[in-house]
C-alpha cells in the first residue's frame, strides 16, 4: 500500500461541523496518572494514536493491566510507585517525546535498571533537560550523548529538590512533578509558563500540589508520597489537531466551520490569539470547565484579507506546536510578519524551524532568518501552479498536515510522502478532509 498522497486541486467552499481527535497531551498524562492511582480508572475518548498506544504498552510492561470496553479504557492502578519492574526491562517510547520524558519521572524509585529507547527521530532529541533534575533527585541516569537510549536506576533515598525551569517546557516540568510524587518532602519548581495539564489534573485528583503564578513564571510546590484514588476522565478535542482545520477554513473561499468540544486551555490557545491579531474572527462558544480544563466549540469563517504580525515571544509557549501552520497564514498576509526566539521548534520531532524556512521558500515566500528569529514577507495573492513533492522531513506528522493544508488552499500539484506519519497524533486527519470535500488520491 502506497505511503504517499496526491493533491491536485484546491478544496471547494464548505460549511461544516466537525470533531477532531482527542487531546494527545492530556491522553498521555491521563494514562500515566491512572497507572499511579489506586483502583480502576476509566478514560473515555482516549486518542488512539501511536504515541498514546505506546504509552499503554509502556504501562503494561511495567505491570499495569488495562482493557478496552466500548469507548472506555479501564486502567488498574496500584498507587504511586505501584509498578512491577522486571530485570533487564526495555521500554520503547517510539516517536513520543512526551511519553519518554514523563515516564522517566515515574521511574526514579525503580529497583532495577530500566532502558528507554525510541525511534530514529526521538533518538536525536535532547534529554539533558530532564537528565539533570532526575540526577538531583538521586536517580542514576546513563546516556552517552544526553540522547536515547537512556538507562535509569532509581533509589529508595530520593530527596526533594528546588529547581528552576527556564525553557518553558511542559515535558520537563511534568517529569519533575512525576519524580516528586515518589519523593518525601516538598519539591519546588520555579517554571517558565507552559501548558499546565498535569497541574490541573493533579488538582482534579485532589493531590497536594500548589501553584503560585508570578509574572511569566509559576512556583509549583508538590508534596510527595501522597496516594490518590482512581478517576473517570473524558478526553476533549486537541487544539493542535484543530489548528490545521482552523487555517484550512481561514484560507479557503467562502467557508465556515465549527469544531466541537476542543480543549481551549489558555496555555494552548496561542494560535487563536495570534490569528485574531492578524485579522481572523475566530470565536469560542459554549465554554465549559471540565475537571479544571476549559472546553469550547471553535467557530471559524474564511477571511480574504489578513494582516502581518509582530508576534510577541510571550505567546511562543502557548503556540509552539502550531507555528508551522501559523507561518502559512503569514505567507498570505499583507506585510512582513516577525517571529522571535523560536529555537524550541528545532527541539521537536524534526528541526521544524529549519524545515519551515525551507517550506516557505519552496512556495515562493521570502524569509529572513536570524538564528531563531524569522521575518516572513507575505503575499496576499499567493497562488501556486507548479508541482511540489514533500519528502525527507523525518516523518514529522505536522509537516505532513501543513503540506496538505497548503495544497488545498494555495493550489499546485502536490505529492506528499509519509502518509503514515498521521498515526502519531491524528489518525482521522485524511478522513475529515474527505468529509469536507477535499480531492485526495
TORKOL-4160 file (C-alpha; in steps of 0.2 Angstrom, whole numbers, padded with zeros to 4 digits, m for minus):
441
<pt num="1" X="0000" Y="0000" Z="0000"/>
<pt num="2" X="0007" Y="0017" Z="m0005"/>
<pt num="3" X="0013" Y="0029" Z="0008"/>
<pt num="4" X="0010" Y="0045" Z="m0001"/>
<pt num="5" X="m0005" Y="0055" Z="m0007"/>
<pt num="6" X="m0008" Y="0067" Z="m0022"/>
<pt num="7" X="m0017" Y="0083" Z="m0021"/>
<pt num="8" X="m0020" Y="0092" Z="m0037"/>
<pt num="9" X="m0034" Y="0105" Z="m0034"/>
<pt num="10" X="m0040" Y="0117" Z="m0020"/>
<pt num="11" X="m0054" Y="0112" Z="m0009"/>
<pt num="12" X="m0071" Y="0119" Z="m0013"/>
<pt num="13" X="m0081" Y="0130" Z="m0001"/>
<pt num="14" X="m0088" Y="0121" Z="0014"/>
<pt num="15" X="m0099" Y="0124" Z="0029"/>
<pt num="16" X="m0097" Y="0110" Z="0041"/>
<pt num="17" X="m0097" Y="0105" Z="0059"/>
<pt num="18" X="m0083" Y="0093" Z="0064"/>
<pt num="19" X="m0074" Y="0085" Z="0079"/>
<pt num="20" X="m0056" Y="0082" Z="0079"/>
<pt num="21" X="m0045" Y="0069" Z="0088"/>
<pt num="22" X="m0044" Y="0069" Z="0107"/>
<pt num="23" X="m0030" Y="0079" Z="0115"/>
<pt num="24" X="m0014" Y="0070" Z="0114"/>
<pt num="25" X="m0005" Y="0078" Z="0129"/>
<pt num="26" X="m0020" Y="0075" Z="0140"/>
<pt num="27" X="m0022" Y="0057" Z="0134"/>
<pt num="28" X="m0004" Y="0053" Z="0138"/>
<pt num="29" X="m0005" Y="0061" Z="0155"/>
<pt num="30" X="m0022" Y="0053" Z="0159"/>
<pt num="31" X="m0015" Y="0035" Z="0156"/>
<pt num="32" X="0001" Y="0038" Z="0166"/>
<pt num="33" X="m0008" Y="0046" Z="0181"/>
<pt num="34" X="m0021" Y="0031" Z="0180"/>
<pt num="35" X="m0006" Y="0020" Z="0182"/>
<pt num="36" X="m0002" Y="0028" Z="0198"/>
<pt num="37" X="m0019" Y="0029" Z="0205"/>
<pt num="38" X="m0027" Y="0017" Z="0217"/>
<pt num="39" X="m0040" Y="0007" Z="0209"/>
<pt num="40" X="m0049" Y="0006" Z="0192"/>
<pt num="41" X="m0048" Y="0022" Z="0182"/>
<pt num="42" X="m0060" Y="0024" Z="0166"/>
<pt num="43" X="m0054" Y="0035" Z="0152"/>
<pt num="44" X="m0066" Y="0038" Z="0138"/>
<pt num="45" X="m0062" Y="0046" Z="0121"/>
<pt num="46" X="m0044" Y="0042" Z="0123"/>
<pt num="47" X="m0034" Y="0046" Z="0107"/>
<pt num="48" X="m0029" Y="0030" Z="0099"/>
<pt num="49" X="m0013" Y="0037" Z="0090"/>
<pt num="50" X="0004" Y="0029" Z="0090"/>
<pt num="51" X="0010" Y="0040" Z="0104"/>
<pt num="52" X="m0004" Y="0035" Z="0116"/>
<pt num="53" X="m0004" Y="0017" Z="0111"/>
<pt num="54" X="0015" Y="0016" Z="0115"/>
<pt num="55" X="0010" Y="0024" Z="0132"/>
<pt num="56" X="m0002" Y="0010" Z="0135"/>
<pt num="57" X="0011" Y="m0003" Z="0130"/>
<pt num="58" X="0023" Y="0005" Z="0142"/>
<pt num="59" X="0012" Y="0004" Z="0157"/>
<pt num="60" X="0008" Y="m0014" Z="0153"/>
<pt num="61" X="0027" Y="m0018" Z="0153"/>
<pt num="62" X="0028" Y="m0010" Z="0170"/>
<pt num="63" X="0014" Y="m0022" Z="0177"/>
<pt num="64" X="m0001" Y="m0011" Z="0175"/>
<pt num="65" X="m0016" Y="m0020" Z="0166"/>
<pt num="66" X="m0029" Y="m0011" Z="0156"/>
<pt num="67" X="m0043" Y="m0016" Z="0145"/>
<pt num="68" X="m0055" Y="m0008" Z="0132"/>
<pt num="69" X="m0074" Y="m0009" Z="0134"/>
<pt num="70" X="m0083" Y="0000" Z="0120"/>
<pt num="71" X="m0075" Y="0018" Z="0120"/>
<pt num="72" X="m0068" Y="0017" Z="0138"/>
<pt num="73" X="m0051" Y="0011" Z="0143"/>
<pt num="74" X="m0051" Y="0004" Z="0161"/>
<pt num="75" X="m0033" Y="0005" Z="0169"/>
<pt num="76" X="m0030" Y="m0004" Z="0185"/>
<pt num="77" X="m0018" Y="0006" Z="0196"/>
<pt num="78" X="m0009" Y="0001" Z="0212"/>
<pt num="79" X="m0004" Y="0018" Z="0218"/>
<pt num="80" X="0011" Y="0029" Z="0217"/>
<pt num="81" X="0027" Y="0018" Z="0215"/>
<pt num="82" X="0015" Y="0003" Z="0210"/>
<pt num="83" X="0025" Y="m0003" Z="0195"/>
<pt num="84" X="0031" Y="m0021" Z="0195"/>
<pt num="85" X="0048" Y="m0018" Z="0186"/>
<pt num="86" X="0057" Y="m0034" Z="0179"/>
<pt num="87" X="0075" Y="m0035" Z="0177"/>
<pt num="88" X="0083" Y="m0030" Z="0160"/>
<pt num="89" X="0067" Y="m0021" Z="0156"/>
<pt num="90" X="0067" Y="m0011" Z="0139"/>
<pt num="91" X="0053" Y="0002" Z="0136"/>
<pt num="92" X="0051" Y="0009" Z="0119"/>
<pt num="93" X="0043" Y="0027" Z="0118"/>
<pt num="94" X="0043" Y="0026" Z="0099"/>
<pt num="95" X="0041" Y="0044" Z="0092"/>
<pt num="96" X="0034" Y="0052" Z="0108"/>
<pt num="97" X="0045" Y="0065" Z="0117"/>
<pt num="98" X="0031" Y="0067" Z="0129"/>
<pt num="99" X="0030" Y="0049" Z="0134"/>
<pt num="100" X="0049" Y="0047" Z="0135"/>
<pt num="101" X="0052" Y="0062" Z="0146"/>
<pt num="102" X="0037" Y="0059" Z="0158"/>
<pt num="103" X="0039" Y="0040" Z="0161"/>
<pt num="104" X="0057" Y="0044" Z="0167"/>
<pt num="105" X="0050" Y="0054" Z="0181"/>
<pt num="106" X="0039" Y="0039" Z="0186"/>
<pt num="107" X="0055" Y="0028" Z="0187"/>
<pt num="108" X="0065" Y="0037" Z="0200"/>
<pt num="109" X="0061" Y="0024" Z="0213"/>
<pt num="110" X="0064" Y="0009" Z="0201"/>
<pt num="111" X="0074" Y="m0005" Z="0210"/>
<pt num="112" X="0080" Y="m0012" Z="0193"/>
<pt num="113" X="0089" Y="m0003" Z="0179"/>
<pt num="114" X="0077" Y="0001" Z="0165"/>
<pt num="115" X="0082" Y="0005" Z="0147"/>
<pt num="116" X="0072" Y="0018" Z="0137"/>
<pt num="117" X="0073" Y="0018" Z="0118"/>
<pt num="118" X="0064" Y="0027" Z="0104"/>
<pt num="119" X="0063" Y="0028" Z="0085"/>
<pt num="120" X="0076" Y="0037" Z="0074"/>
<pt num="121" X="0069" Y="0054" Z="0076"/>
<pt num="122" X="0066" Y="0054" Z="0095"/>
<pt num="123" X="0084" Y="0047" Z="0097"/>
<pt num="124" X="0091" Y="0063" Z="0091"/>
<pt num="125" X="0082" Y="0074" Z="0103"/>
<pt num="126" X="0090" Y="0082" Z="0118"/>
<pt num="127" X="0086" Y="0074" Z="0135"/>
<pt num="128" X="0099" Y="0083" Z="0146"/>
<pt num="129" X="0084" Y="0095" Z="0151"/>
<pt num="130" X="0077" Y="0080" Z="0161"/>
<pt num="131" X="0093" Y="0070" Z="0165"/>
<pt num="132" X="0099" Y="0085" Z="0176"/>
<pt num="133" X="0084" Y="0086" Z="0188"/>
<pt num="134" X="0082" Y="0067" Z="0188"/>
<pt num="135" X="0100" Y="0065" Z="0195"/>
<pt num="136" X="0097" Y="0079" Z="0208"/>
<pt num="137" X="0083" Y="0068" Z="0215"/>
<pt num="138" X="0095" Y="0054" Z="0217"/>
<pt num="139" X="0092" Y="0043" Z="0202"/>
<pt num="140" X="0106" Y="0035" Z="0192"/>
<pt num="141" X="0105" Y="0040" Z="0174"/>
<pt num="142" X="0116" Y="0034" Z="0160"/>
<pt num="143" X="0116" Y="0042" Z="0142"/>
<pt num="144" X="0131" Y="0044" Z="0131"/>
<pt num="145" X="0126" Y="0060" Z="0122"/>
<pt num="146" X="0111" Y="0066" Z="0133"/>
<pt num="147" X="0100" Y="0056" Z="0120"/>
<pt num="148" X="0091" Y="0040" Z="0119"/>
<pt num="149" X="0095" Y="0026" Z="0124"/>
<pt num="150" X="0094" Y="0030" Z="0142"/>
<pt num="151" X="0096" Y="0019" Z="0157"/>
<pt num="152" X="0089" Y="0024" Z="0173"/>
<pt num="153" X="0091" Y="0016" Z="0191"/>
<pt num="154" X="0080" Y="0023" Z="0205"/>
<pt num="155" X="0084" Y="0024" Z="0223"/>
<pt num="156" X="0075" Y="0022" Z="0240"/>
<pt num="157" X="0084" Y="0038" Z="0246"/>
<pt num="158" X="0076" Y="0051" Z="0235"/>
<pt num="159" X="0077" Y="0069" Z="0240"/>
<pt num="160" X="0066" Y="0084" Z="0236"/>
<pt num="161" X="0073" Y="0097" Z="0225"/>
<pt num="162" X="0071" Y="0115" Z="0221"/>
<pt num="163" X="0073" Y="0118" Z="0203"/>
<pt num="164" X="0072" Y="0132" Z="0191"/>
<pt num="165" X="0065" Y="0128" Z="0174"/>
<pt num="166" X="0069" Y="0141" Z="0161"/>
<pt num="167" X="0064" Y="0134" Z="0144"/>
<pt num="168" X="0046" Y="0134" Z="0146"/>
<pt num="169" X="0044" Y="0115" Z="0143"/>
<pt num="170" X="0029" Y="0106" Z="0150"/>
<pt num="171" X="0038" Y="0090" Z="0147"/>
<pt num="172" X="0052" Y="0095" Z="0159"/>
<pt num="173" X="0040" Y="0102" Z="0172"/>
<pt num="174" X="0030" Y="0086" Z="0172"/>
<pt num="175" X="0045" Y="0075" Z="0173"/>
<pt num="176" X="0050" Y="0084" Z="0189"/>
<pt num="177" X="0032" Y="0084" Z="0196"/>
<pt num="178" X="0031" Y="0065" Z="0192"/>
<pt num="179" X="0048" Y="0062" Z="0201"/>
<pt num="180" X="0041" Y="0072" Z="0216"/>
<pt num="181" X="0026" Y="0060" Z="0218"/>
<pt num="182" X="0039" Y="0047" Z="0224"/>
<pt num="183" X="0049" Y="0059" Z="0234"/>
<pt num="184" X="0047" Y="0063" Z="0253"/>
<pt num="185" X="0045" Y="0081" Z="0257"/>
<pt num="186" X="0041" Y="0096" Z="0246"/>
<pt num="187" X="0048" Y="0098" Z="0229"/>
<pt num="188" X="0048" Y="0116" Z="0222"/>
<pt num="189" X="0048" Y="0121" Z="0204"/>
<pt num="190" X="0050" Y="0138" Z="0198"/>
<pt num="191" X="0045" Y="0136" Z="0180"/>
<pt num="192" X="0043" Y="0147" Z="0165"/>
<pt num="193" X="0024" Y="0147" Z="0160"/>
<pt num="194" X="0020" Y="0132" Z="0149"/>
<pt num="195" X="0005" Y="0121" Z="0146"/>
<pt num="196" X="m0002" Y="0116" Z="0163"/>
<pt num="197" X="m0012" Y="0100" Z="0160"/>
<pt num="198" X="m0003" Y="0090" Z="0173"/>
<pt num="199" X="m0006" Y="0103" Z="0187"/>
<pt num="200" X="m0024" Y="0104" Z="0183"/>
<pt num="201" X="m0026" Y="0085" Z="0183"/>
<pt num="202" X="m0017" Y="0083" Z="0199"/>
<pt num="203" X="m0029" Y="0097" Z="0207"/>
<pt num="204" X="m0044" Y="0087" Z="0200"/>
<pt num="205" X="m0037" Y="0072" Z="0209"/>
<pt num="206" X="m0035" Y="0082" Z="0225"/>
<pt num="207" X="m0017" Y="0079" Z="0225"/>
<pt num="208" X="m0007" Y="0091" Z="0237"/>
<pt num="209" X="0000" Y="0102" Z="0223"/>
<pt num="210" X="0000" Y="0121" Z="0225"/>
<pt num="211" X="0003" Y="0133" Z="0210"/>
<pt num="212" X="0008" Y="0151" Z="0213"/>
<pt num="213" X="0008" Y="0162" Z="0197"/>
<pt num="214" X="0020" Y="0176" Z="0195"/>
<pt num="215" X="0024" Y="0187" Z="0180"/>
<pt num="216" X="0029" Y="0174" Z="0167"/>
<pt num="217" X="0033" Y="0161" Z="0179"/>
<pt num="218" X="0025" Y="0149" Z="0191"/>
<pt num="219" X="0030" Y="0142" Z="0208"/>
<pt num="220" X="0024" Y="0124" Z="0210"/>
<pt num="221" X="0025" Y="0115" Z="0226"/>
<pt num="222" X="0022" Y="0096" Z="0227"/>
<pt num="223" X="0021" Y="0086" Z="0242"/>
<pt num="224" X="0027" Y="0068" Z="0239"/>
<pt num="225" X="0021" Y="0051" Z="0244"/>
<pt num="226" X="0003" Y="0055" Z="0244"/>
<pt num="227" X="m0009" Y="0042" Z="0236"/>
<pt num="228" X="m0024" Y="0047" Z="0225"/>
<pt num="229" X="m0039" Y="0037" Z="0220"/>
<pt num="230" X="m0044" Y="0031" Z="0203"/>
<pt num="231" X="m0054" Y="0043" Z="0192"/>
<pt num="232" X="m0065" Y="0044" Z="0177"/>
<pt num="233" X="m0060" Y="0056" Z="0163"/>
<pt num="234" X="m0067" Y="0061" Z="0146"/>
<pt num="235" X="m0053" Y="0067" Z="0135"/>
<pt num="236" X="m0058" Y="0083" Z="0125"/>
<pt num="237" X="m0053" Y="0088" Z="0107"/>
<pt num="238" X="m0035" Y="0093" Z="0103"/>
<pt num="239" X="m0031" Y="0111" Z="0099"/>
<pt num="240" X="m0016" Y="0106" Z="0089"/>
<pt num="241" X="m0026" Y="0095" Z="0078"/>
<pt num="242" X="m0040" Y="0108" Z="0077"/>
<pt num="243" X="m0027" Y="0121" Z="0071"/>
<pt num="244" X="m0025" Y="0114" Z="0054"/>
<pt num="245" X="m0044" Y="0115" Z="0051"/>
<pt num="246" X="m0044" Y="0132" Z="0058"/>
<pt num="247" X="m0032" Y="0138" Z="0045"/>
<pt num="248" X="m0040" Y="0127" Z="0031"/>
<pt num="249" X="m0056" Y="0137" Z="0034"/>
<pt num="250" X="m0047" Y="0154" Z="0036"/>
<pt num="251" X="m0038" Y="0152" Z="0019"/>
<pt num="252" X="m0052" Y="0144" Z="0009"/>
<pt num="253" X="m0065" Y="0153" Z="m0001"/>
<pt num="254" X="m0082" Y="0157" Z="0007"/>
<pt num="255" X="m0081" Y="0144" Z="0020"/>
<pt num="256" X="m0087" Y="0141" Z="0038"/>
<pt num="257" X="m0083" Y="0128" Z="0051"/>
<pt num="258" X="m0087" Y="0123" Z="0069"/>
<pt num="259" X="m0075" Y="0112" Z="0078"/>
<pt num="260" X="m0084" Y="0104" Z="0093"/>
<pt num="261" X="m0078" Y="0101" Z="0111"/>
<pt num="262" X="m0060" Y="0107" Z="0110"/>
<pt num="263" X="m0048" Y="0109" Z="0124"/>
<pt num="264" X="m0045" Y="0128" Z="0125"/>
<pt num="265" X="m0034" Y="0129" Z="0140"/>
<pt num="266" X="m0026" Y="0146" Z="0139"/>
<pt num="267" X="m0008" Y="0139" Z="0139"/>
<pt num="268" X="m0013" Y="0131" Z="0122"/>
<pt num="269" X="m0023" Y="0144" Z="0113"/>
<pt num="270" X="m0009" Y="0155" Z="0107"/>
<pt num="271" X="m0014" Y="0151" Z="0089"/>
<pt num="272" X="m0031" Y="0159" Z="0091"/>
<pt num="273" X="m0024" Y="0174" Z="0099"/>
<pt num="274" X="m0011" Y="0176" Z="0085"/>
<pt num="275" X="m0023" Y="0173" Z="0071"/>
<pt num="276" X="m0036" Y="0185" Z="0078"/>
<pt num="277" X="m0022" Y="0198" Z="0079"/>
<pt num="278" X="m0019" Y="0195" Z="0061"/>
<pt num="279" X="m0037" Y="0199" Z="0056"/>
<pt num="280" X="m0046" Y="0182" Z="0059"/>
<pt num="281" X="m0063" Y="0181" Z="0068"/>
<pt num="282" X="m0061" Y="0165" Z="0077"/>
<pt num="283" X="m0074" Y="0164" Z="0092"/>
<pt num="284" X="m0075" Y="0152" Z="0106"/>
<pt num="285" X="m0093" Y="0147" Z="0111"/>
<pt num="286" X="m0102" Y="0135" Z="0123"/>
<pt num="287" X="m0087" Y="0136" Z="0135"/>
<pt num="288" X="m0087" Y="0124" Z="0150"/>
<pt num="289" X="m0075" Y="0119" Z="0163"/>
<pt num="290" X="m0072" Y="0100" Z="0164"/>
<pt num="291" X="m0061" Y="0094" Z="0178"/>
<pt num="292" X="m0051" Y="0110" Z="0178"/>
<pt num="293" X="m0049" Y="0111" Z="0159"/>
<pt num="294" X="m0059" Y="0124" Z="0148"/>
<pt num="295" X="m0068" Y="0116" Z="0134"/>
<pt num="296" X="m0077" Y="0125" Z="0120"/>
<pt num="297" X="m0083" Y="0125" Z="0102"/>
<pt num="298" X="m0072" Y="0134" Z="0089"/>
<pt num="299" X="m0081" Y="0145" Z="0076"/>
<pt num="300" X="m0071" Y="0150" Z="0061"/>
<pt num="301" X="m0075" Y="0159" Z="0045"/>
<pt num="302" X="m0064" Y="0162" Z="0029"/>
<pt num="303" X="m0055" Y="0178" Z="0028"/>
<pt num="304" X="m0050" Y="0187" Z="0012"/>
<pt num="305" X="m0038" Y="0200" Z="0020"/>
<pt num="306" X="m0026" Y="0196" Z="0033"/>
<pt num="307" X="m0013" Y="0207" Z="0041"/>
<pt num="308" X="0005" Y="0204" Z="0046"/>
<pt num="309" X="0010" Y="0202" Z="0064"/>
<pt num="310" X="0025" Y="0207" Z="0075"/>
<pt num="311" X="0022" Y="0192" Z="0086"/>
<pt num="312" X="0027" Y="0194" Z="0105"/>
<pt num="313" X="0038" Y="0180" Z="0111"/>
<pt num="314" X="0027" Y="0179" Z="0126"/>
<pt num="315" X="0015" Y="0169" Z="0115"/>
<pt num="316" X="0028" Y="0156" Z="0110"/>
<pt num="317" X="0025" Y="0143" Z="0123"/>
<pt num="318" X="0006" Y="0143" Z="0120"/>
<pt num="319" X="0008" Y="0141" Z="0101"/>
<pt num="320" X="0024" Y="0131" Z="0100"/>
<pt num="321" X="0017" Y="0116" Z="0091"/>
<pt num="322" X="0006" Y="0127" Z="0079"/>
<pt num="323" X="0019" Y="0139" Z="0072"/>
<pt num="324" X="0021" Y="0129" Z="0057"/>
<pt num="325" X="0003" Y="0132" Z="0052"/>
<pt num="326" X="0003" Y="0150" Z="0058"/>
<pt num="327" X="0018" Y="0153" Z="0046"/>
<pt num="328" X="0007" Y="0148" Z="0032"/>
<pt num="329" X="m0006" Y="0161" Z="0037"/>
<pt num="330" X="0009" Y="0174" Z="0037"/>
<pt num="331" X="0013" Y="0169" Z="0020"/>
<pt num="332" X="m0004" Y="0175" Z="0014"/>
<pt num="333" X="m0004" Y="0190" Z="0025"/>
<pt num="334" X="m0001" Y="0208" Z="0019"/>
<pt num="335" X="0016" Y="0215" Z="0025"/>
<pt num="336" X="0031" Y="0207" Z="0035"/>
<pt num="337" X="0027" Y="0195" Z="0050"/>
<pt num="338" X="0040" Y="0194" Z="0063"/>
<pt num="339" X="0043" Y="0179" Z="0075"/>
<pt num="340" X="0056" Y="0179" Z="0089"/>
<pt num="341" X="0065" Y="0166" Z="0100"/>
<pt num="342" X="0059" Y="0150" Z="0091"/>
<pt num="343" X="0074" Y="0139" Z="0095"/>
<pt num="344" X="0062" Y="0127" Z="0104"/>
<pt num="345" X="0054" Y="0122" Z="0087"/>
<pt num="346" X="0070" Y="0114" Z="0082"/>
<pt num="347" X="0069" Y="0103" Z="0098"/>
<pt num="348" X="0053" Y="0094" Z="0091"/>
<pt num="349" X="0051" Y="0078" Z="0081"/>
<pt num="350" X="0061" Y="0087" Z="0067"/>
<pt num="351" X="0070" Y="0103" Z="0066"/>
<pt num="352" X="0054" Y="0112" Z="0062"/>
<pt num="353" X="0060" Y="0130" Z="0061"/>
<pt num="354" X="0073" Y="0124" Z="0048"/>
<pt num="355" X="0060" Y="0115" Z="0039"/>
<pt num="356" X="0048" Y="0129" Z="0040"/>
<pt num="357" X="0060" Y="0141" Z="0032"/>
<pt num="358" X="0063" Y="0128" Z="0018"/>
<pt num="359" X="0045" Y="0125" Z="0015"/>
<pt num="360" X="0041" Y="0144" Z="0014"/>
<pt num="361" X="0055" Y="0147" Z="0001"/>
<pt num="362" X="0049" Y="0132" Z="m0009"/>
<pt num="363" X="0032" Y="0140" Z="m0011"/>
<pt num="364" X="0040" Y="0157" Z="m0016"/>
<pt num="365" X="0040" Y="0166" Z="0000"/>
<pt num="366" X="0054" Y="0177" Z="0005"/>
<pt num="367" X="0060" Y="0173" Z="0023"/>
<pt num="368" X="0074" Y="0182" Z="0033"/>
<pt num="369" X="0082" Y="0171" Z="0046"/>
<pt num="370" X="0092" Y="0177" Z="0060"/>
<pt num="371" X="0096" Y="0162" Z="0071"/>
<pt num="372" X="0080" Y="0158" Z="0080"/>
<pt num="373" X="0071" Y="0174" Z="0073"/>
<pt num="374" X="0062" Y="0174" Z="0056"/>
<pt num="375" X="0053" Y="0188" Z="0046"/>
<pt num="376" X="0040" Y="0181" Z="0033"/>
<pt num="377" X="0036" Y="0193" Z="0018"/>
<pt num="378" X="0018" Y="0189" Z="0015"/>
<pt num="379" X="0010" Y="0188" Z="m0002"/>
<pt num="380" X="m0009" Y="0191" Z="m0001"/>
<pt num="381" X="m0012" Y="0185" Z="m0019"/>
<pt num="382" X="m0001" Y="0169" Z="m0017"/>
<pt num="383" X="m0007" Y="0156" Z="m0029"/>
<pt num="384" X="0003" Y="0140" Z="m0034"/>
<pt num="385" X="0003" Y="0132" Z="m0051"/>
<pt num="386" X="0019" Y="0122" Z="m0050"/>
<pt num="387" X="0022" Y="0104" Z="m0045"/>
<pt num="388" X="0029" Y="0100" Z="m0027"/>
<pt num="389" X="0035" Y="0085" Z="m0018"/>
<pt num="390" X="0036" Y="0084" Z="0000"/>
<pt num="391" X="0049" Y="0071" Z="0007"/>
<pt num="392" X="0063" Y="0069" Z="0019"/>
<pt num="393" X="0055" Y="0078" Z="0033"/>
<pt num="394" X="0059" Y="0064" Z="0046"/>
<pt num="395" X="0041" Y="0058" Z="0045"/>
<pt num="396" X="0035" Y="0073" Z="0056"/>
<pt num="397" X="0016" Y="0072" Z="0056"/>
<pt num="398" X="0014" Y="0091" Z="0057"/>
<pt num="399" X="0025" Y="0094" Z="0042"/>
<pt num="400" X="0013" Y="0082" Z="0033"/>
<pt num="401" X="m0003" Y="0091" Z="0039"/>
<pt num="402" X="0005" Y="0108" Z="0034"/>
<pt num="403" X="0008" Y="0102" Z="0017"/>
<pt num="404" X="m0010" Y="0096" Z="0015"/>
<pt num="405" X="m0017" Y="0112" Z="0020"/>
<pt num="406" X="m0005" Y="0122" Z="0009"/>
<pt num="407" X="m0010" Y="0111" Z="m0006"/>
<pt num="408" X="m0029" Y="0113" Z="m0003"/>
<pt num="409" X="m0028" Y="0132" Z="0000"/>
<pt num="410" X="m0014" Y="0138" Z="m0012"/>
<pt num="411" X="m0016" Y="0127" Z="m0027"/>
<pt num="412" X="m0002" Y="0117" Z="m0036"/>
<pt num="413" X="0000" Y="0099" Z="m0039"/>
<pt num="414" X="0007" Y="0090" Z="m0024"/>
<pt num="415" X="0014" Y="0073" Z="m0020"/>
<pt num="416" X="0016" Y="0072" Z="m0001"/>
<pt num="417" X="0025" Y="0057" Z="0006"/>
<pt num="418" X="0025" Y="0048" Z="0023"/>
<pt num="419" X="0006" Y="0047" Z="0025"/>
<pt num="420" X="0008" Y="0035" Z="0039"/>
<pt num="421" X="0015" Y="0049" Z="0050"/>
<pt num="422" X="m0003" Y="0055" Z="0054"/>
<pt num="423" X="m0004" Y="0040" Z="0065"/>
<pt num="424" X="0007" Y="0048" Z="0078"/>
<pt num="425" X="m0006" Y="0061" Z="0083"/>
<pt num="426" X="m0021" Y="0062" Z="0072"/>
<pt num="427" X="m0026" Y="0046" Z="0063"/>
<pt num="428" X="m0043" Y="0053" Z="0057"/>
<pt num="429" X="m0035" Y="0068" Z="0048"/>
<pt num="430" X="m0037" Y="0062" Z="0030"/>
<pt num="431" X="m0055" Y="0056" Z="0033"/>
<pt num="432" X="m0060" Y="0073" Z="0040"/>
<pt num="433" X="m0053" Y="0081" Z="0024"/>
<pt num="434" X="m0063" Y="0069" Z="0013"/>
<pt num="435" X="m0079" Y="0073" Z="0023"/>
<pt num="436" X="m0075" Y="0092" Z="0019"/>
<pt num="437" X="m0074" Y="0088" Z="0000"/>
<pt num="438" X="m0055" Y="0088" Z="m0002"/>
<pt num="439" X="m0050" Y="0078" Z="m0018"/>
<pt num="440" X="m0035" Y="0067" Z="m0011"/>
<pt num="441" X="m0029" Y="0052" Z="m0021"/>
